[in-house]
Amino acid sequence: MANKKGENRRLVDFKCTVCEKHKVRKEKNVKNTPERMELSMYCPICKKHTPHKESK
C-alpha cells in the first residue's frame, strides 16, 4: 500500500552558524536523511551565504 502524501516530510529549523540569529524553516524528508543536515543559505544579517545547521 502506498504512503500518504507528505508522510515522510517534516518541518525543521535551520540556524546560521556565523551570527546564530537568522532562522529558516524548511521541509526535510526524514526517511532519506535521518541525520542532521547543513545547507548553505543566504543570511540577511550577515549579508552573505553562510552554512546553516539544523537546530533542535
mmCIF entry with sequence, helices, sheets and N, C-alpha, C, O atoms, coordinates in Angstrom:
data_MODEL
# 
_entry.id   MODEL 
# 
_entity.id                         1 
_entity.type                       polymer 
_entity.pdbx_number_of_molecules   1 
# 
_entity_poly.entity_id                      1 
_entity_poly.type                           'polypeptide(L)' 
_entity_poly.nstd_linkage                   no 
_entity_poly.nstd_monomer                   no 
_entity_poly.pdbx_seq_one_letter_code       MANKKGENRRLVDFKCTVCEKHKVRKEKNVKNTPERMELSMYCPICKKHTPHKESK 
_entity_poly.pdbx_seq_one_letter_code_can   MANKKGENRRLVDFKCTVCEKHKVRKEKNVKNTPERMELSMYCPICKKHTPHKESK 
_entity_poly.pdbx_strand_id                 A 
# 
loop_
_entity_poly_seq.entity_id 
_entity_poly_seq.num 
_entity_poly_seq.mon_id 
_entity_poly_seq.hetero 
1 1  MET n 
1 2  ALA n 
1 3  ASN n 
1 4  LYS n 
1 5  LYS n 
1 6  GLY n 
1 7  GLU n 
1 8  ASN n 
1 9  ARG n 
1 10 ARG n 
1 11 LEU n 
1 12 VAL n 
1 13 ASP n 
1 14 PHE n 
1 15 LYS n 
1 16 CYS n 
1 17 THR n 
1 18 VAL n 
1 19 CYS n 
1 20 GLU n 
1 21 LYS n 
1 22 HIS n 
1 23 LYS n 
1 24 VAL n 
1 25 ARG n 
1 26 LYS n 
1 27 GLU n 
1 28 LYS n 
1 29 ASN n 
1 30 VAL n 
1 31 LYS n 
1 32 ASN n 
1 33 THR n 
1 34 PRO n 
1 35 GLU n 
1 36 ARG n 
1 37 MET n 
1 38 GLU n 
1 39 LEU n 
1 40 SER n 
1 41 MET n 
1 42 TYR n 
1 43 CYS n 
1 44 PRO n 
1 45 ILE n 
1 46 CYS n 
1 47 LYS n 
1 48 LYS n 
1 49 HIS n 
1 50 THR n 
1 51 PRO n 
1 52 HIS n 
1 53 LYS n 
1 54 GLU n 
1 55 SER n 
1 56 LYS n 
# 
_struct_asym.id          A 
_struct_asym.entity_id   1 
# 
_struct_sheet.id               AA1 
_struct_sheet.type             ? 
_struct_sheet.number_strands   4 
_struct_sheet.details          ? 
# 
loop_
_struct_sheet_order.sheet_id 
_struct_sheet_order.range_id_1 
_struct_sheet_order.range_id_2 
_struct_sheet_order.offset 
_struct_sheet_order.sense 
AA1 1 2 ? anti-parallel 
AA1 2 3 ? anti-parallel 
AA1 3 4 ? anti-parallel 
# 
loop_
_struct_sheet_range.sheet_id 
_struct_sheet_range.id 
_struct_sheet_range.beg_label_comp_id 
_struct_sheet_range.beg_label_asym_id 
_struct_sheet_range.beg_label_seq_id 
_struct_sheet_range.pdbx_beg_PDB_ins_code 
_struct_sheet_range.end_label_comp_id 
_struct_sheet_range.end_label_asym_id 
_struct_sheet_range.end_label_seq_id 
_struct_sheet_range.pdbx_end_PDB_ins_code 
_struct_sheet_range.beg_auth_comp_id 
_struct_sheet_range.beg_auth_asym_id 
_struct_sheet_range.beg_auth_seq_id 
_struct_sheet_range.end_auth_comp_id 
_struct_sheet_range.end_auth_asym_id 
_struct_sheet_range.end_auth_seq_id 
AA1 1 LYS A 23 ? ASN A 29 ? LYS A 23 ASN A 29 
AA1 2 ARG A 9  ? CYS A 16 ? ARG A 9  CYS A 16 
AA1 3 LYS A 48 ? GLU A 54 ? LYS A 48 GLU A 54 
AA1 4 GLU A 38 ? CYS A 43 ? GLU A 38 CYS A 43 
# 
loop_
_atom_site.group_PDB 
_atom_site.id 
_atom_site.type_symbol 
_atom_site.label_atom_id 
_atom_site.label_alt_id 
_atom_site.label_comp_id 
_atom_site.label_asym_id 
_atom_site.label_entity_id 
_atom_site.label_seq_id 
_atom_site.pdbx_PDB_ins_code 
_atom_site.Cartn_x 
_atom_site.Cartn_y 
_atom_site.Cartn_z 
_atom_site.occupancy 
_atom_site.B_iso_or_equiv 
_atom_site.pdbx_formal_charge 
_atom_site.auth_seq_id 
_atom_site.auth_comp_id 
_atom_site.auth_asym_id 
_atom_site.auth_atom_id 
_atom_site.pdbx_PDB_model_num 
ATOM 1   N N  . MET A 1 1  ? 0.832  -1.179 0.000  1.00 0.00 ? 1  MET A N  1 
ATOM 2   C CA . MET A 1 1  ? 0.000  0.000  0.000  1.00 0.00 ? 1  MET A CA 1 
ATOM 3   C C  . MET A 1 1  ? 0.878  1.244  0.000  1.00 0.00 ? 1  MET A C  1 
ATOM 4   O O  . MET A 1 1  ? 1.906  1.282  0.676  1.00 0.00 ? 1  MET A O  1 
ATOM 5   N N  . ALA A 1 2  ? 0.489  2.226  -0.730 1.00 0.00 ? 2  ALA A N  1 
ATOM 6   C CA . ALA A 1 2  ? 1.277  3.449  -0.873 1.00 0.00 ? 2  ALA A CA 1 
ATOM 7   C C  . ALA A 1 2  ? 1.170  4.319  0.378  1.00 0.00 ? 2  ALA A C  1 
ATOM 8   O O  . ALA A 1 2  ? 0.157  4.312  1.077  1.00 0.00 ? 2  ALA A O  1 
ATOM 9   N N  . ASN A 1 3  ? 2.250  5.074  0.643  1.00 0.00 ? 3  ASN A N  1 
ATOM 10  C CA . ASN A 1 3  ? 2.251  6.024  1.757  1.00 0.00 ? 3  ASN A CA 1 
ATOM 11  C C  . ASN A 1 3  ? 1.423  7.237  1.403  1.00 0.00 ? 3  ASN A C  1 
ATOM 12  O O  . ASN A 1 3  ? 1.257  7.575  0.231  1.00 0.00 ? 3  ASN A O  1 
ATOM 13  N N  . LYS A 1 4  ? 0.907  7.886  2.424  1.00 0.00 ? 4  LYS A N  1 
ATOM 14  C CA . LYS A 1 4  ? 0.175  9.125  2.196  1.00 0.00 ? 4  LYS A CA 1 
ATOM 15  C C  . LYS A 1 4  ? 1.144  10.216 1.776  1.00 0.00 ? 4  LYS A C  1 
ATOM 16  O O  . LYS A 1 4  ? 2.326  10.180 2.117  1.00 0.00 ? 4  LYS A O  1 
ATOM 17  N N  . LYS A 1 5  ? 0.635  11.176 1.038  1.00 0.00 ? 5  LYS A N  1 
ATOM 18  C CA . LYS A 1 5  ? 1.478  12.274 0.568  1.00 0.00 ? 5  LYS A CA 1 
ATOM 19  C C  . LYS A 1 5  ? 1.976  13.098 1.752  1.00 0.00 ? 5  LYS A C  1 
ATOM 20  O O  . LYS A 1 5  ? 1.189  13.509 2.604  1.00 0.00 ? 5  LYS A O  1 
ATOM 21  N N  . GLY A 1 6  ? 3.290  13.339 1.803  1.00 0.00 ? 6  GLY A N  1 
ATOM 22  C CA . GLY A 1 6  ? 3.880  14.165 2.848  1.00 0.00 ? 6  GLY A CA 1 
ATOM 23  C C  . GLY A 1 6  ? 4.102  13.461 4.169  1.00 0.00 ? 6  GLY A C  1 
ATOM 24  O O  . GLY A 1 6  ? 4.398  14.108 5.173  1.00 0.00 ? 6  GLY A O  1 
ATOM 25  N N  . GLU A 1 7  ? 3.965  12.152 4.185  1.00 0.00 ? 7  GLU A N  1 
ATOM 26  C CA . GLU A 1 7  ? 4.111  11.410 5.439  1.00 0.00 ? 7  GLU A CA 1 
ATOM 27  C C  . GLU A 1 7  ? 5.543  11.427 5.958  1.00 0.00 ? 7  GLU A C  1 
ATOM 28  O O  . GLU A 1 7  ? 5.758  11.451 7.170  1.00 0.00 ? 7  GLU A O  1 
ATOM 29  N N  . ASN A 1 8  ? 6.521  11.415 5.062  1.00 0.00 ? 8  ASN A N  1 
ATOM 30  C CA . ASN A 1 8  ? 7.927  11.373 5.456  1.00 0.00 ? 8  ASN A CA 1 
ATOM 31  C C  . ASN A 1 8  ? 8.563  12.748 5.563  1.00 0.00 ? 8  ASN A C  1 
ATOM 32  O O  . ASN A 1 8  ? 9.717  12.860 5.976  1.00 0.00 ? 8  ASN A O  1 
ATOM 33  N N  . ARG A 1 9  ? 7.838  13.792 5.201  1.00 0.00 ? 9  ARG A N  1 
ATOM 34  C CA . ARG A 1 9  ? 8.403  15.142 5.216  1.00 0.00 ? 9  ARG A CA 1 
ATOM 35  C C  . ARG A 1 9  ? 8.008  15.871 6.501  1.00 0.00 ? 9  ARG A C  1 
ATOM 36  O O  . ARG A 1 9  ? 6.848  15.850 6.911  1.00 0.00 ? 9  ARG A O  1 
ATOM 37  N N  . ARG A 1 10 ? 8.996  16.515 7.129  1.00 0.00 ? 10 ARG A N  1 
ATOM 38  C CA . ARG A 1 10 ? 8.763  17.258 8.366  1.00 0.00 ? 10 ARG A CA 1 
ATOM 39  C C  . ARG A 1 10 ? 9.390  18.626 8.268  1.00 0.00 ? 10 ARG A C  1 
ATOM 40  O O  . ARG A 1 10 ? 10.370 18.818 7.547  1.00 0.00 ? 10 ARG A O  1 
ATOM 41  N N  . LEU A 1 11 ? 8.826  19.589 8.998  1.00 0.00 ? 11 LEU A N  1 
ATOM 42  C CA . LEU A 1 11 ? 9.406  20.925 9.070  1.00 0.00 ? 11 LEU A CA 1 
ATOM 43  C C  . LEU A 1 11 ? 10.549 20.933 10.086 1.00 0.00 ? 11 LEU A C  1 
ATOM 44  O O  . LEU A 1 11 ? 10.387 20.463 11.212 1.00 0.00 ? 11 LEU A O  1 
ATOM 45  N N  . VAL A 1 12 ? 11.688 21.461 9.689  1.00 0.00 ? 12 VAL A N  1 
ATOM 46  C CA . VAL A 1 12 ? 12.835 21.570 10.586 1.00 0.00 ? 12 VAL A CA 1 
ATOM 47  C C  . VAL A 1 12 ? 13.368 23.001 10.527 1.00 0.00 ? 12 VAL A C  1 
ATOM 48  O O  . VAL A 1 12 ? 13.193 23.692 9.523  1.00 0.00 ? 12 VAL A O  1 
ATOM 49  N N  . ASP A 1 13 ? 14.011 23.439 11.594 1.00 0.00 ? 13 ASP A N  1 
ATOM 50  C CA . ASP A 1 13 ? 14.583 24.781 11.676 1.00 0.00 ? 13 ASP A CA 1 
ATOM 51  C C  . ASP A 1 13 ? 16.072 24.726 11.365 1.00 0.00 ? 13 ASP A C  1 
ATOM 52  O O  . ASP A 1 13 ? 16.779 23.838 11.841 1.00 0.00 ? 13 ASP A O  1 
ATOM 53  N N  . PHE A 1 14 ? 16.544 25.675 10.568 1.00 0.00 ? 14 PHE A N  1 
ATOM 54  C CA . PHE A 1 14 ? 17.957 25.818 10.266 1.00 0.00 ? 14 PHE A CA 1 
ATOM 55  C C  . PHE A 1 14 ? 18.430 27.141 10.841 1.00 0.00 ? 14 PHE A C  1 
ATOM 56  O O  . PHE A 1 14 ? 17.752 28.159 10.702 1.00 0.00 ? 14 PHE A O  1 
ATOM 57  N N  . LYS A 1 15 ? 19.601 27.133 11.493 1.00 0.00 ? 15 LYS A N  1 
ATOM 58  C CA . LYS A 1 15 ? 20.140 28.310 12.163 1.00 0.00 ? 15 LYS A CA 1 
ATOM 59  C C  . LYS A 1 15 ? 21.508 28.648 11.581 1.00 0.00 ? 15 LYS A C  1 
ATOM 60  O O  . LYS A 1 15 ? 22.319 27.757 11.330 1.00 0.00 ? 15 LYS A O  1 
ATOM 61  N N  . CYS A 1 16 ? 21.758 29.934 11.368 1.00 0.00 ? 16 CYS A N  1 
ATOM 62  C CA . CYS A 1 16 ? 23.037 30.400 10.833 1.00 0.00 ? 16 CYS A CA 1 
ATOM 63  C C  . CYS A 1 16 ? 24.164 30.082 11.825 1.00 0.00 ? 16 CYS A C  1 
ATOM 64  O O  . CYS A 1 16 ? 24.033 30.334 13.023 1.00 0.00 ? 16 CYS A O  1 
ATOM 65  N N  . THR A 1 17 ? 25.258 29.533 11.320 1.00 0.00 ? 17 THR A N  1 
ATOM 66  C CA . THR A 1 17 ? 26.366 29.175 12.204 1.00 0.00 ? 17 THR A CA 1 
ATOM 67  C C  . THR A 1 17 ? 27.268 30.367 12.517 1.00 0.00 ? 17 THR A C  1 
ATOM 68  O O  . THR A 1 17 ? 28.060 30.308 13.458 1.00 0.00 ? 17 THR A O  1 
ATOM 69  N N  . VAL A 1 18 ? 27.160 31.443 11.744 1.00 0.00 ? 18 VAL A N  1 
ATOM 70  C CA . VAL A 1 18 ? 28.027 32.605 11.948 1.00 0.00 ? 18 VAL A CA 1 
ATOM 71  C C  . VAL A 1 18 ? 27.421 33.564 12.972 1.00 0.00 ? 18 VAL A C  1 
ATOM 72  O O  . VAL A 1 18 ? 28.054 33.889 13.977 1.00 0.00 ? 18 VAL A O  1 
ATOM 73  N N  . CYS A 1 19 ? 26.197 34.012 12.713 1.00 0.00 ? 19 CYS A N  1 
ATOM 74  C CA . CYS A 1 19 ? 25.600 35.022 13.596 1.00 0.00 ? 19 CYS A CA 1 
ATOM 75  C C  . CYS A 1 19 ? 24.674 34.410 14.653 1.00 0.00 ? 19 CYS A C  1 
ATOM 76  O O  . CYS A 1 19 ? 24.361 35.072 15.642 1.00 0.00 ? 19 CYS A O  1 
ATOM 77  N N  . GLU A 1 20 ? 24.240 33.187 14.468 1.00 0.00 ? 20 GLU A N  1 
ATOM 78  C CA . GLU A 1 20 ? 23.355 32.482 15.410 1.00 0.00 ? 20 GLU A CA 1 
ATOM 79  C C  . GLU A 1 20 ? 22.001 33.164 15.606 1.00 0.00 ? 20 GLU A C  1 
ATOM 80  O O  . GLU A 1 20 ? 21.291 32.841 16.558 1.00 0.00 ? 20 GLU A O  1 
ATOM 81  N N  . LYS A 1 21 ? 21.623 34.111 14.720 1.00 0.00 ? 21 LYS A N  1 
ATOM 82  C CA . LYS A 1 21 ? 20.365 34.836 14.886 1.00 0.00 ? 21 LYS A CA 1 
ATOM 83  C C  . LYS A 1 21 ? 19.342 34.478 13.822 1.00 0.00 ? 21 LYS A C  1 
ATOM 84  O O  . LYS A 1 21 ? 18.149 34.399 14.113 1.00 0.00 ? 21 LYS A O  1 
ATOM 85  N N  . HIS A 1 22 ? 19.791 34.262 12.603 1.00 0.00 ? 22 HIS A N  1 
ATOM 86  C CA . HIS A 1 22 ? 18.872 34.028 11.490 1.00 0.00 ? 22 HIS A CA 1 
ATOM 87  C C  . HIS A 1 22 ? 18.384 32.584 11.498 1.00 0.00 ? 22 HIS A C  1 
ATOM 88  O O  . HIS A 1 22 ? 19.188 31.652 11.517 1.00 0.00 ? 22 HIS A O  1 
ATOM 89  N N  . LYS A 1 23 ? 17.052 32.400 11.484 1.00 0.00 ? 23 LYS A N  1 
ATOM 90  C CA . LYS A 1 23 ? 16.461 31.068 11.455 1.00 0.00 ? 23 LYS A CA 1 
ATOM 91  C C  . LYS A 1 23 ? 15.600 30.921 10.209 1.00 0.00 ? 23 LYS A C  1 
ATOM 92  O O  . LYS A 1 23 ? 14.915 31.859 9.800  1.00 0.00 ? 23 LYS A O  1 
ATOM 93  N N  . VAL A 1 24 ? 15.642 29.745 9.616  1.00 0.00 ? 24 VAL A N  1 
ATOM 94  C CA . VAL A 1 24 ? 14.849 29.429 8.439  1.00 0.00 ? 24 VAL A CA 1 
ATOM 95  C C  . VAL A 1 24 ? 14.139 28.113 8.710  1.00 0.00 ? 24 VAL A C  1 
ATOM 96  O O  . VAL A 1 24 ? 14.715 27.208 9.314  1.00 0.00 ? 24 VAL A O  1 
ATOM 97  N N  . ARG A 1 25 ? 12.901 28.003 8.270  1.00 0.00 ? 25 ARG A N  1 
ATOM 98  C CA . ARG A 1 25 ? 12.139 26.772 8.439  1.00 0.00 ? 25 ARG A CA 1 
ATOM 99  C C  . ARG A 1 25 ? 11.918 26.146 7.065  1.00 0.00 ? 25 ARG A C  1 
ATOM 100 O O  . ARG A 1 25 ? 11.343 26.773 6.176  1.00 0.00 ? 25 ARG A O  1 
ATOM 101 N N  . LYS A 1 26 ? 12.382 24.892 6.895  1.00 0.00 ? 26 LYS A N  1 
ATOM 102 C CA . LYS A 1 26 ? 12.261 24.184 5.627  1.00 0.00 ? 26 LYS A CA 1 
ATOM 103 C C  . LYS A 1 26 ? 11.781 22.762 5.872  1.00 0.00 ? 26 LYS A C  1 
ATOM 104 O O  . LYS A 1 26 ? 11.842 22.250 6.990  1.00 0.00 ? 26 LYS A O  1 
ATOM 105 N N  . GLU A 1 27 ? 11.301 22.135 4.798  1.00 0.00 ? 27 GLU A N  1 
ATOM 106 C CA . GLU A 1 27 ? 10.884 20.741 4.874  1.00 0.00 ? 27 GLU A CA 1 
ATOM 107 C C  . GLU A 1 27 ? 12.066 19.830 4.591  1.00 0.00 ? 27 GLU A C  1 
ATOM 108 O O  . GLU A 1 27 ? 12.971 20.176 3.832  1.00 0.00 ? 27 GLU A O  1 
ATOM 109 N N  . LYS A 1 28 ? 12.041 18.641 5.225  1.00 0.00 ? 28 LYS A N  1 
ATOM 110 C CA . LYS A 1 28 ? 13.096 17.666 5.041  1.00 0.00 ? 28 LYS A CA 1 
ATOM 111 C C  . LYS A 1 28 ? 12.467 16.285 5.007  1.00 0.00 ? 28 LYS A C  1 
ATOM 112 O O  . LYS A 1 28 ? 11.554 16.000 5.782  1.00 0.00 ? 28 LYS A O  1 
ATOM 113 N N  . ASN A 1 29 ? 12.947 15.424 4.116  1.00 0.00 ? 29 ASN A N  1 
ATOM 114 C CA . ASN A 1 29 ? 12.479 14.055 4.058  1.00 0.00 ? 29 ASN A CA 1 
ATOM 115 C C  . ASN A 1 29 ? 13.245 13.255 5.113  1.00 0.00 ? 29 ASN A C  1 
ATOM 116 O O  . ASN A 1 29 ? 14.437 12.992 4.950  1.00 0.00 ? 29 ASN A O  1 
ATOM 117 N N  . VAL A 1 30 ? 12.568 12.872 6.181  1.00 0.00 ? 30 VAL A N  1 
ATOM 118 C CA . VAL A 1 30 ? 13.202 12.208 7.316  1.00 0.00 ? 30 VAL A CA 1 
ATOM 119 C C  . VAL A 1 30 ? 13.596 10.780 6.967  1.00 0.00 ? 30 VAL A C  1 
ATOM 120 O O  . VAL A 1 30 ? 14.550 10.250 7.536  1.00 0.00 ? 30 VAL A O  1 
ATOM 121 N N  . LYS A 1 31 ? 12.890 10.157 6.055  1.00 0.00 ? 31 LYS A N  1 
ATOM 122 C CA . LYS A 1 31 ? 13.184 8.779  5.672  1.00 0.00 ? 31 LYS A CA 1 
ATOM 123 C C  . LYS A 1 31 ? 14.508 8.686  4.913  1.00 0.00 ? 31 LYS A C  1 
ATOM 124 O O  . LYS A 1 31 ? 15.280 7.753  5.136  1.00 0.00 ? 31 LYS A O  1 
ATOM 125 N N  . ASN A 1 32 ? 14.780 9.639  4.023  1.00 0.00 ? 32 ASN A N  1 
ATOM 126 C CA . ASN A 1 32 ? 16.009 9.615  3.231  1.00 0.00 ? 32 ASN A CA 1 
ATOM 127 C C  . ASN A 1 32 ? 17.213 10.166 3.977  1.00 0.00 ? 32 ASN A C  1 
ATOM 128 O O  . ASN A 1 32 ? 18.323 9.664  3.801  1.00 0.00 ? 32 ASN A O  1 
ATOM 129 N N  . THR A 1 33 ? 17.021 11.192 4.811  1.00 0.00 ? 33 THR A N  1 
ATOM 130 C CA . THR A 1 33 ? 18.125 11.801 5.550  1.00 0.00 ? 33 THR A CA 1 
ATOM 131 C C  . THR A 1 33 ? 17.763 11.899 7.026  1.00 0.00 ? 33 THR A C  1 
ATOM 132 O O  . THR A 1 33 ? 17.295 12.948 7.470  1.00 0.00 ? 33 THR A O  1 
ATOM 133 N N  . PRO A 1 34 ? 17.967 10.837 7.796  1.00 0.00 ? 34 PRO A N  1 
ATOM 134 C CA . PRO A 1 34 ? 17.627 10.872 9.226  1.00 0.00 ? 34 PRO A CA 1 
ATOM 135 C C  . PRO A 1 34 ? 18.600 11.713 10.054 1.00 0.00 ? 34 PRO A C  1 
ATOM 136 O O  . PRO A 1 34 ? 18.221 12.222 11.109 1.00 0.00 ? 34 PRO A O  1 
ATOM 137 N N  . GLU A 1 35 ? 19.858 11.871 9.593  1.00 0.00 ? 35 GLU A N  1 
ATOM 138 C CA . GLU A 1 35 ? 20.826 12.666 10.353 1.00 0.00 ? 35 GLU A CA 1 
ATOM 139 C C  . GLU A 1 35 ? 20.606 14.150 10.094 1.00 0.00 ? 35 GLU A C  1 
ATOM 140 O O  . GLU A 1 35 ? 19.836 14.529 9.212  1.00 0.00 ? 35 GLU A O  1 
ATOM 141 N N  . ARG A 1 36 ? 21.283 14.976 10.862 1.00 0.00 ? 36 ARG A N  1 
ATOM 142 C CA . ARG A 1 36 ? 21.123 16.423 10.723 1.00 0.00 ? 36 ARG A CA 1 
ATOM 143 C C  . ARG A 1 36 ? 21.797 16.931 9.458  1.00 0.00 ? 36 ARG A C  1 
ATOM 144 O O  . ARG A 1 36 ? 22.841 16.430 9.041  1.00 0.00 ? 36 ARG A O  1 
ATOM 145 N N  . MET A 1 37 ? 21.175 17.936 8.859  1.00 0.00 ? 37 MET A N  1 
ATOM 146 C CA . MET A 1 37 ? 21.670 18.489 7.601  1.00 0.00 ? 37 MET A CA 1 
ATOM 147 C C  . MET A 1 37 ? 22.374 19.824 7.831  1.00 0.00 ? 37 MET A C  1 
ATOM 148 O O  . MET A 1 37 ? 22.166 20.490 8.845  1.00 0.00 ? 37 MET A O  1 
ATOM 149 N N  . GLU A 1 38 ? 23.210 20.196 6.867  1.00 0.00 ? 38 GLU A N  1 
ATOM 150 C CA . GLU A 1 38 ? 23.833 21.514 6.846  1.00 0.00 ? 38 GLU A CA 1 
ATOM 151 C C  . GLU A 1 38 ? 23.722 22.036 5.425  1.00 0.00 ? 38 GLU A C  1 
ATOM 152 O O  . GLU A 1 38 ? 24.196 21.394 4.487  1.00 0.00 ? 38 GLU A O  1 
ATOM 153 N N  . LEU A 1 39 ? 23.097 23.200 5.256  1.00 0.00 ? 39 LEU A N  1 
ATOM 154 C CA . LEU A 1 39 ? 22.897 23.793 3.945  1.00 0.00 ? 39 LEU A CA 1 
ATOM 155 C C  . LEU A 1 39 ? 23.525 25.176 3.893  1.00 0.00 ? 39 LEU A C  1 
ATOM 156 O O  . LEU A 1 39 ? 23.639 25.857 4.912  1.00 0.00 ? 39 LEU A O  1 
ATOM 157 N N  . SER A 1 40 ? 23.928 25.580 2.708  1.00 0.00 ? 40 SER A N  1 
ATOM 158 C CA . SER A 1 40 ? 24.442 26.935 2.506  1.00 0.00 ? 40 SER A CA 1 
ATOM 159 C C  . SER A 1 40 ? 23.280 27.806 2.041  1.00 0.00 ? 40 SER A C  1 
ATOM 160 O O  . SER A 1 40 ? 22.723 27.591 0.964  1.00 0.00 ? 40 SER A O  1 
ATOM 161 N N  . MET A 1 41 ? 22.919 28.795 2.865  1.00 0.00 ? 41 MET A N  1 
ATOM 162 C CA . MET A 1 41 ? 21.796 29.679 2.557  1.00 0.00 ? 41 MET A CA 1 
ATOM 163 C C  . MET A 1 41 ? 22.208 31.128 2.792  1.00 0.00 ? 41 MET A C  1 
ATOM 164 O O  . MET A 1 41 ? 23.180 31.409 3.493  1.00 0.00 ? 41 MET A O  1 
ATOM 165 N N  . TYR A 1 42 ? 21.453 32.036 2.194  1.00 0.00 ? 42 TYR A N  1 
ATOM 166 C CA . TYR A 1 42 ? 21.720 33.454 2.360  1.00 0.00 ? 42 TYR A CA 1 
ATOM 167 C C  . TYR A 1 42 ? 21.209 33.921 3.719  1.00 0.00 ? 42 TYR A C  1 
ATOM 168 O O  . TYR A 1 42 ? 20.067 33.646 4.089  1.00 0.00 ? 42 TYR A O  1 
ATOM 169 N N  . CYS A 1 43 ? 22.054 34.626 4.454  1.00 0.00 ? 43 CYS A N  1 
ATOM 170 C CA . CYS A 1 43 ? 21.689 35.201 5.747  1.00 0.00 ? 43 CYS A CA 1 
ATOM 171 C C  . CYS A 1 43 ? 21.593 36.720 5.581  1.00 0.00 ? 43 CYS A C  1 
ATOM 172 O O  . CYS A 1 43 ? 22.596 37.365 5.275  1.00 0.00 ? 43 CYS A O  1 
ATOM 173 N N  . PRO A 1 44 ? 20.404 37.304 5.776  1.00 0.00 ? 44 PRO A N  1 
ATOM 174 C CA . PRO A 1 44 ? 20.273 38.753 5.613  1.00 0.00 ? 44 PRO A CA 1 
ATOM 175 C C  . PRO A 1 44 ? 20.990 39.554 6.703  1.00 0.00 ? 44 PRO A C  1 
ATOM 176 O O  . PRO A 1 44 ? 21.267 40.738 6.513  1.00 0.00 ? 44 PRO A O  1 
ATOM 177 N N  . ILE A 1 45 ? 21.289 38.936 7.819  1.00 0.00 ? 45 ILE A N  1 
ATOM 178 C CA . ILE A 1 45 ? 22.006 39.636 8.888  1.00 0.00 ? 45 ILE A CA 1 
ATOM 179 C C  . ILE A 1 45 ? 23.498 39.711 8.562  1.00 0.00 ? 45 ILE A C  1 
ATOM 180 O O  . ILE A 1 45 ? 24.123 40.759 8.729  1.00 0.00 ? 45 ILE A O  1 
ATOM 181 N N  . CYS A 1 46 ? 24.069 38.588 8.094  1.00 0.00 ? 46 CYS A N  1 
ATOM 182 C CA . CYS A 1 46 ? 25.482 38.554 7.692  1.00 0.00 ? 46 CYS A CA 1 
ATOM 183 C C  . CYS A 1 46 ? 25.696 39.127 6.300  1.00 0.00 ? 46 CYS A C  1 
ATOM 184 O O  . CYS A 1 46 ? 26.812 39.509 5.947  1.00 0.00 ? 46 CYS A O  1 
ATOM 185 N N  . LYS A 1 47 ? 24.634 39.188 5.509  1.00 0.00 ? 47 LYS A N  1 
ATOM 186 C CA . LYS A 1 47 ? 24.647 39.683 4.132  1.00 0.00 ? 47 LYS A CA 1 
ATOM 187 C C  . LYS A 1 47 ? 25.560 38.871 3.218  1.00 0.00 ? 47 LYS A C  1 
ATOM 188 O O  . LYS A 1 47 ? 26.253 39.427 2.366  1.00 0.00 ? 47 LYS A O  1 
ATOM 189 N N  . LYS A 1 48 ? 25.554 37.551 3.401  1.00 0.00 ? 48 LYS A N  1 
ATOM 190 C CA . LYS A 1 48 ? 26.298 36.636 2.527  1.00 0.00 ? 48 LYS A CA 1 
ATOM 191 C C  . LYS A 1 48 ? 25.780 35.214 2.734  1.00 0.00 ? 48 LYS A C  1 
ATOM 192 O O  . LYS A 1 48 ? 24.999 34.955 3.649  1.00 0.00 ? 48 LYS A O  1 
ATOM 193 N N  . HIS A 1 49 ? 26.216 34.311 1.886  1.00 0.00 ? 49 HIS A N  1 
ATOM 194 C CA . HIS A 1 49 ? 25.852 32.909 2.029  1.00 0.00 ? 49 HIS A CA 1 
ATOM 195 C C  . HIS A 1 49 ? 26.709 32.289 3.128  1.00 0.00 ? 49 HIS A C  1 
ATOM 196 O O  . HIS A 1 49 ? 27.937 32.364 3.089  1.00 0.00 ? 49 HIS A O  1 
ATOM 197 N N  . THR A 1 50 ? 26.055 31.685 4.095  1.00 0.00 ? 50 THR A N  1 
ATOM 198 C CA . THR A 1 50 ? 26.733 31.057 5.215  1.00 0.00 ? 50 THR A CA 1 
ATOM 199 C C  . THR A 1 50 ? 26.142 29.671 5.442  1.00 0.00 ? 50 THR A C  1 
ATOM 200 O O  . THR A 1 50 ? 25.016 29.406 5.022  1.00 0.00 ? 50 THR A O  1 
ATOM 201 N N  . PRO A 1 51 ? 26.891 28.773 6.107  1.00 0.00 ? 51 PRO A N  1 
ATOM 202 C CA . PRO A 1 51 ? 26.326 27.455 6.410  1.00 0.00 ? 51 PRO A CA 1 
ATOM 203 C C  . PRO A 1 51 ? 25.254 27.566 7.497  1.00 0.00 ? 51 PRO A C  1 
ATOM 204 O O  . PRO A 1 51 ? 25.449 28.241 8.507  1.00 0.00 ? 51 PRO A O  1 
ATOM 205 N N  . HIS A 1 52 ? 24.146 26.909 7.281  1.00 0.00 ? 52 HIS A N  1 
ATOM 206 C CA . HIS A 1 52 ? 23.061 26.843 8.251  1.00 0.00 ? 52 HIS A CA 1 
ATOM 207 C C  . HIS A 1 52 ? 22.907 25.396 8.694  1.00 0.00 ? 52 HIS A C  1 
ATOM 208 O O  . HIS A 1 52 ? 22.743 24.502 7.863  1.00 0.00 ? 52 HIS A O  1 
ATOM 209 N N  . LYS A 1 53 ? 22.959 25.164 10.001 1.00 0.00 ? 53 LYS A N  1 
ATOM 210 C CA . LYS A 1 53 ? 22.819 23.817 10.535 1.00 0.00 ? 53 LYS A CA 1 
ATOM 211 C C  . LYS A 1 53 ? 21.414 23.615 11.064 1.00 0.00 ? 53 LYS A C  1 
ATOM 212 O O  . LYS A 1 53 ? 20.750 24.555 11.501 1.00 0.00 ? 53 LYS A O  1 
ATOM 213 N N  . GLU A 1 54 ? 20.986 22.383 11.014 1.00 0.00 ? 54 GLU A N  1 
ATOM 214 C CA . GLU A 1 54 ? 19.672 22.017 11.540 1.00 0.00 ? 54 GLU A CA 1 
ATOM 215 C C  . GLU A 1 54 ? 19.704 22.105 13.060 1.00 0.00 ? 54 GLU A C  1 
ATOM 216 O O  . GLU A 1 54 ? 20.565 21.499 13.696 1.00 0.00 ? 54 GLU A O  1 
ATOM 217 N N  . SER A 1 55 ? 18.783 22.846 13.643 1.00 0.00 ? 55 SER A N  1 
ATOM 218 C CA . SER A 1 55 ? 18.727 23.001 15.100 1.00 0.00 ? 55 SER A CA 1 
ATOM 219 C C  . SER A 1 55 ? 17.664 22.078 15.679 1.00 0.00 ? 55 SER A C  1 
ATOM 220 O O  . SER A 1 55 ? 16.857 21.497 14.952 1.00 0.00 ? 55 SER A O  1 
ATOM 221 N N  . LYS A 1 56 ? 17.679 21.957 16.990 1.00 0.00 ? 56 LYS A N  1 
ATOM 222 C CA . LYS A 1 56 ? 16.731 21.056 17.661 1.00 0.00 ? 56 LYS A CA 1 
ATOM 223 C C  . LYS A 1 56 ? 15.341 21.626 17.644 1.00 0.00 ? 56 LYS A C  1 
ATOM 224 O O  . LYS A 1 56 ? 14.413 21.005 18.163 1.00 0.00 ? 56 LYS A O  1 
# 
